[in-house]
Amino acid sequence: PNNIAEGSASIHAAEFKQFLNIARRSLFESASMLLVFESMAIVSAEEITSLLSGCDQLSRMIPNLIKSR
C-alpha cells in the first residue's frame, strides 16, 4: 500500500506505473514470507490460505490499475 500511496503523488503516469510495479513485487515478497511463517508454524494454515487468497486478488488488481493509467 505504501508504494501505491507514494506513487499516486507522481506527476507523470510512467512514474506511478513504476511504483505500482514495485508494489506488485512487494506483494509477492509478502506472499513468500507467509509461506515461511506457515512452515515455522507461526501462522495457521487456514490463516495462510485466507491471506494468500487476498494476495492473489491484489496481484490481479494491480496490473489492471497499471493498464488503466
DSSP file (Angstrom, degrees, kcal/mol; ACC not computed):
  #  RESIDUE AA STRUCTURE BP1 BP2  ACC     N-H-->O    O-->H-N    N-H-->O    O-->H-N    TCO  KAPPA ALPHA  PHI   PSI    X-CA   Y-CA   Z-CA
    1    1 A P     >        0   0    0      0, 0.0     4,-2.7     0, 0.0     5,-0.2   0.000 360.0 360.0 360.0 -34.3    0.0    0.0    0.0
    2    2 A N  H  >  +     0   0    0      1,-0.2     4,-2.8     2,-0.2     5,-0.2   0.906 360.0  49.4 -65.0 -40.2    2.8    2.4    0.7
    3    3 A N  H  > S+     0   0    0      2,-0.2     4,-2.6     1,-0.2    -1,-0.2   0.894 112.5  48.2 -64.9 -38.4    4.3    2.2   -2.8
    4    4 A I  H  > S+     0   0    0      2,-0.2     4,-1.8     1,-0.2    -2,-0.2   0.919 113.0  47.9 -67.3 -42.8    0.8    2.8   -4.3
    5    5 A A  H  < S+     0   0    0     -4,-2.7     4,-0.5     2,-0.2    -2,-0.2   0.929 114.6  45.8 -63.4 -44.9    0.2    5.8   -2.0
    6    6 A E  H >< S+     0   0    0     -4,-2.8     3,-1.3     1,-0.2    -2,-0.2   0.924 113.1  50.1 -64.2 -44.0    3.6    7.2   -2.8
    7    7 A G  H >< S+     0   0    0     -4,-2.6     3,-2.1     1,-0.3    -1,-0.2   0.797  97.3  68.3 -65.3 -28.7    3.2    6.7   -6.5
    8    8 A S  T 3< S+     0   0    0     -4,-1.8    -1,-0.3     1,-0.3    -2,-0.2   0.711  93.8  59.4 -66.3 -17.3   -0.2    8.3   -6.5
    9    9 A A  T <  S+     0   0    0     -3,-1.3    -1,-0.3    -4,-0.5    -2,-0.2   0.452  82.1 118.6 -86.9  -0.6    1.5   11.6   -5.8
   10   10 A S    <   -     0   0    0     -3,-2.1    -3,-0.0     1,-0.1     3,-0.0  -0.338  58.6-149.3 -67.0 145.8    3.6   11.2   -9.0
   11   11 A I  S    S+     0   0    0      1,-0.1     2,-0.4    -2,-0.0    -1,-0.1   0.843  81.2  57.5 -80.8 -36.4    3.1   13.9  -11.7
   12   12 A H  S  > S-     0   0    0      1,-0.1     4,-1.8     0, 0.0     3,-0.3  -0.783  76.1-137.2-103.9 140.7    3.8   11.5  -14.6
   13   13 A A  H  > S+     0   0    0     -2,-0.4     4,-2.5     1,-0.2     5,-0.2   0.859 104.0  58.5 -60.7 -37.6    1.8    8.3  -15.3
   14   14 A A  H  > S+     0   0    0      1,-0.2     4,-1.7     2,-0.2    -1,-0.2   0.881 105.5  49.5 -62.3 -37.9    5.0    6.4  -16.1
   15   15 A E  H  > S+     0   0    0     -3,-0.3     4,-1.9     2,-0.2    -1,-0.2   0.913 110.2  50.2 -67.4 -42.1    6.4    7.1  -12.6
   16   16 A F  H  X S+     0   0    0     -4,-1.8     4,-2.1     1,-0.2    -2,-0.2   0.907 108.0  53.9 -62.1 -41.3    3.1    6.0  -11.0
   17   17 A K  H  X S+     0   0    0     -4,-2.5     4,-2.3     1,-0.2    -1,-0.2   0.882 105.3  54.3 -60.4 -38.0    3.3    2.8  -13.0
   18   18 A Q  H  X S+     0   0    0     -4,-1.7     4,-2.2     1,-0.2    -1,-0.2   0.920 107.8  49.2 -62.4 -43.0    6.8    2.1  -11.7
   19   19 A F  H  X S+     0   0    0     -4,-1.9     4,-2.3     1,-0.2    -1,-0.2   0.872 109.4  52.7 -64.1 -36.1    5.5    2.4   -8.2
   20   20 A L  H  X S+     0   0    0     -4,-2.1     4,-2.1     2,-0.2    -1,-0.2   0.893 107.9  51.0 -66.0 -38.9    2.7    0.0   -9.0
   21   21 A N  H  X S+     0   0    0     -4,-2.3     4,-2.2     2,-0.2    -2,-0.2   0.905 110.1  49.5 -63.2 -40.9    5.2   -2.5  -10.3
   22   22 A I  H  X S+     0   0    0     -4,-2.2     4,-2.5     1,-0.2    -2,-0.2   0.908 109.0  53.1 -63.3 -41.3    7.2   -2.1   -7.1
   23   23 A A  H  X S+     0   0    0     -4,-2.3     4,-2.0     1,-0.2    -2,-0.2   0.899 108.4  50.0 -60.6 -40.9    4.0   -2.7   -5.1
   24   24 A R  H  X S+     0   0    0     -4,-2.1     4,-1.8     2,-0.2    -1,-0.2   0.915 110.9  48.2 -66.0 -42.5    3.3   -5.9   -7.0
   25   25 A R  H  X S+     0   0    0     -4,-2.2     4,-1.9     1,-0.2    -2,-0.2   0.904 110.5  52.1 -64.1 -39.6    6.8   -7.2   -6.4
   26   26 A S  H  X S+     0   0    0     -4,-2.5     4,-2.4     1,-0.2    -1,-0.2   0.870 105.1  56.5 -63.0 -36.3    6.5   -6.4   -2.7
   27   27 A L  H  X S+     0   0    0     -4,-2.0     4,-2.3     1,-0.2    -1,-0.2   0.911 106.5  48.8 -60.8 -42.9    3.2   -8.3   -2.6
   28   28 A F  H  X S+     0   0    0     -4,-1.8     4,-2.0     2,-0.2    -1,-0.2   0.855 108.9  53.5 -67.6 -34.0    5.0  -11.4   -3.9
   29   29 A E  H  X S+     0   0    0     -4,-1.9     4,-1.8     2,-0.2    -2,-0.2   0.923 109.4  48.9 -62.3 -43.5    7.7  -10.9   -1.3
   30   30 A S  H  X S+     0   0    0     -4,-2.4     4,-1.9     1,-0.2    -2,-0.2   0.899 108.6  53.1 -63.3 -40.8    5.0  -10.8    1.4
   31   31 A A  H  X S+     0   0    0     -4,-2.3     4,-1.5     1,-0.2    -1,-0.2   0.898 107.7  51.0 -62.5 -40.1    3.3  -13.9    0.0
   32   32 A S  H  X S+     0   0    0     -4,-2.0     4,-1.5     1,-0.2    -1,-0.2   0.874 107.9  52.7 -66.4 -34.6    6.6  -15.8    0.2
   33   33 A M  H  X S+     0   0    0     -4,-1.8     4,-2.7     1,-0.2    -1,-0.2   0.856 102.8  58.6 -68.2 -33.3    7.1  -14.7    3.8
   34   34 A L  H  X S+     0   0    0     -4,-1.9     4,-2.2     1,-0.2    -1,-0.2   0.903 104.7  50.7 -60.4 -39.7    3.6  -16.1    4.6
   35   35 A L  H  X S+     0   0    0     -4,-1.5     4,-2.3     2,-0.2    -1,-0.2   0.872 109.2  50.9 -66.3 -36.0    4.8  -19.5    3.4
   36   36 A V  H  X S+     0   0    0     -4,-1.5     4,-1.7     2,-0.2    -2,-0.2   0.935 109.6  50.4 -63.9 -45.7    7.8  -19.2    5.6
   37   37 A F  H  <>S+     0   0    0     -4,-2.7     5,-2.9     1,-0.2     6,-0.9   0.882 110.4  50.2 -60.3 -38.2    5.6  -18.3    8.6
   38   38 A E  H ><5S+     0   0    0     -4,-2.2     3,-1.6     1,-0.2    -1,-0.2   0.926 108.8  50.9 -65.7 -43.8    3.4  -21.3    7.8
   39   39 A S  H 3<5S+     0   0    0     -4,-2.3    -1,-0.2     1,-0.3    -2,-0.2   0.788 111.8  48.2 -65.8 -25.9    6.4  -23.7    7.7
   40   40 A M  T 3<5S-     0   0    0     -4,-1.7    -1,-0.3    -5,-0.1    -2,-0.2   0.374 113.2-121.1 -92.5   3.8    7.5  -22.4   11.0
   41   41 A A  T < 5S+     0   0    0     -3,-1.6    -3,-0.2     2,-0.2    -2,-0.1   0.806  76.4 127.4  59.5  32.9    4.0  -22.8   12.5
   42   42 A I  S   <S+     0   0    0     -5,-2.9     2,-0.4     1,-0.2    -4,-0.2   0.809  75.6  28.1 -82.6 -33.7    3.8  -19.1   13.3
   43   43 A V  S    S-     0   0    0     -6,-0.9    -1,-0.2    -9,-0.2    -2,-0.2  -0.977  93.9-107.6-129.4 141.4    0.5  -18.7   11.5
   44   44 A S     >  -     0   0    0     -2,-0.4     4,-2.4     1,-0.1     5,-0.2  -0.243  25.3-117.4 -67.9 156.4   -2.1  -21.4   11.0
   45   45 A A  H  > S+     0   0    0      1,-0.2     4,-2.5     2,-0.2     5,-0.2   0.858 115.5  55.3 -60.7 -36.6   -2.6  -23.0    7.6
   46   46 A E  H  > S+     0   0    0      2,-0.2     4,-2.0     1,-0.2    -1,-0.2   0.917 109.2  45.8 -64.4 -43.2   -6.2  -21.6    7.5
   47   47 A E  H  > S+     0   0    0      2,-0.2     4,-2.8     1,-0.2    -2,-0.2   0.905 111.9  52.2 -65.7 -40.6   -5.0  -18.1    8.0
   48   48 A I  H  X S+     0   0    0     -4,-2.4     4,-3.1     1,-0.2     5,-0.3   0.927 107.8  51.9 -60.5 -45.2   -2.3  -18.5    5.4
   49   49 A T  H  X S+     0   0    0     -4,-2.5     4,-1.8     1,-0.2    -1,-0.2   0.918 112.2  45.8 -58.2 -44.8   -4.9  -19.7    2.9
   50   50 A S  H  X S+     0   0    0     -4,-2.0     4,-1.8     2,-0.2    -1,-0.2   0.924 114.7  46.7 -64.4 -45.6   -7.0  -16.7    3.5
   51   51 A L  H  X S+     0   0    0     -4,-2.8     4,-2.2     1,-0.2    -2,-0.2   0.896 111.4  50.8 -66.0 -40.4   -4.1  -14.3    3.4
   52   52 A L  H  X S+     0   0    0     -4,-3.1     4,-2.5     2,-0.2    -1,-0.2   0.846 106.6  55.8 -66.5 -32.6   -2.7  -15.9    0.2
   53   53 A S  H  X S+     0   0    0     -4,-1.8     4,-2.2    -5,-0.3    -1,-0.2   0.918 108.0  48.2 -63.1 -42.7   -6.2  -15.6   -1.4
   54   54 A G  H  X S+     0   0    0     -4,-1.8     4,-2.4     2,-0.2    -2,-0.2   0.897 110.3  51.6 -62.9 -40.5   -6.1  -11.9   -0.6
   55   55 A C  H  X S+     0   0    0     -4,-2.2     4,-2.7     1,-0.2    -2,-0.2   0.907 108.5  52.0 -61.4 -41.8   -2.6  -11.6   -2.1
   56   56 A D  H  X S+     0   0    0     -4,-2.5     4,-1.1     2,-0.2    -2,-0.2   0.921 109.5  48.9 -61.7 -44.3   -3.9  -13.4   -5.3
   57   57 A Q  H >X S+     0   0    0     -4,-2.2     4,-1.4     1,-0.2     3,-0.5   0.931 113.5  46.6 -61.4 -45.6   -6.7  -10.9   -5.6
   58   58 A L  H 3X S+     0   0    0     -4,-2.4     4,-2.4     1,-0.2    -1,-0.2   0.883 106.1  58.4 -64.9 -37.9   -4.4   -8.0   -5.2
   59   59 A S  H 3< S+     0   0    0     -4,-2.7    -1,-0.2     1,-0.2    -2,-0.2   0.765 109.8  45.4 -65.1 -23.0   -1.9   -9.4   -7.6
   60   60 A R  H <X S+     0   0    0     -4,-1.1     4,-0.8    -3,-0.5    -1,-0.2   0.747 111.8  52.1 -86.7 -27.0   -4.6   -9.4  -10.3
   61   61 A M  H  X S+     0   0    0     -4,-1.4     4,-2.1     2,-0.2    -2,-0.2   0.873  99.6  61.2 -77.6 -38.0   -5.9   -5.9   -9.4
   62   62 A I  H  X S+     0   0    0     -4,-2.4     4,-2.4     1,-0.2     5,-0.2   0.925 102.8  49.1 -61.3 -47.2   -2.5   -4.1   -9.7
   63   63 A P  H  > S+     0   0    0      0, 0.0     4,-2.5     0, 0.0    -1,-0.2   0.880 110.1  53.3 -60.1 -34.3   -1.9   -4.9  -13.4
   64   64 A N  H  X S+     0   0    0     -4,-0.8     4,-1.3     2,-0.2    -2,-0.2   0.884 108.6  49.3 -65.2 -36.9   -5.4   -3.7  -14.1
   65   65 A L  H  X S+     0   0    0     -4,-2.1     4,-0.6     2,-0.2    -1,-0.2   0.897 109.6  52.0 -67.1 -39.5   -4.6   -0.5  -12.4
   66   66 A I  H >< S+     0   0    0     -4,-2.4     3,-1.2     1,-0.2    -2,-0.2   0.927 109.2  49.9 -60.5 -45.1   -1.4   -0.2  -14.4
   67   67 A K  H 3< S+     0   0    0     -4,-2.5    -1,-0.2     1,-0.3    -2,-0.2   0.796 104.5  59.4 -64.7 -28.2   -3.4   -0.7  -17.6
   68   68 A S  H 3<        0   0    0     -4,-1.3    -1,-0.3     1,-0.2    -2,-0.2   0.620 360.0 360.0 -78.0 -11.3   -5.9    2.0  -16.6
   69   69 A R    <<        0   0    0     -3,-1.2    -1,-0.2    -4,-0.6    -2,-0.2   0.447 360.0 360.0 -91.1 360.0   -3.2    4.7  -16.4
